[in-house]
């Protein structure tokens, strides 16, 4: 994952992203990627739950 922290407390999943970071252009070249799970990822402690996030500006 790039620039994404996840924390599970009980049934609450908190996602933390630093909006000041950049990881280059998207594949289309139209936006800048600031965070990505790089595909669907399991949530630690709840393997049946998947999350997929891509943040662009």
C-alpha positions in Angstrom: 0.0 0.0 0.0 1.1 3.6 -0.6 0.4 6.2 2.0 -2.6 4.4 3.6 -2.8 3.3 7.3 -5.7 1.2 8.5 -6.7 0.6 12.1 -9.5 -1.7 13.2 -11.0 -1.1 16.6 -14.0 -3.4 17.2 -16.2 -2.9 14.2 -14.8 0.6 13.3 -12.2 0.8 10.5 -10.2 4.0 10.4 -8.2 4.9 7.3 -5.4 7.5 7.5 -3.9 9.2 4.4 -1.3 12.0 4.3 -2.8 14.4 1.7 0.6 16.2 1.3 2.3 13.2 -0.4 2.3 12.4 -4.1 3.3 9.2 -6.0 3.3 10.4 -9.6 0.8 10.4 -12.4 -2.0 8.0 -12.9 -1.8 5.6 -15.8 -3.9 8.0 -17.9 -1.6 10.9 -17.0 -4.6 13.0 -16.1 -4.2 13.0 -12.3 -1.7 12.6 -9.5 -1.9 9.6 -7.2 -1.7 10.5 -3.5 -2.7 7.1 -2.0 -3.5 3.6 -3.1 -4.1 0.1 -1.6 -2.8 -1.2 -5.0 -5.8 -3.4 -5.4 -8.2 -4.9 -3.0 -6.7 -5.7 0.4 -7.9 -7.7 3.4 -8.5 -5.8 6.6 -6.2 -7.2 9.3 -8.2 -9.1 11.9 -11.2 -9.4 9.5 -9.8 -11.3 6.5 -13.3 -11.7 5.0 -13.5 -7.8 4.6 -11.7 -6.3 1.6 -11.0 -2.7 0.9 -9.8 -1.0 -2.3 -8.8 2.7 -2.3 -7.2 5.0 -4.9 -7.0 8.7 -4.1 -6.1 11.1 -6.9 -5.9 14.9 -7.2 
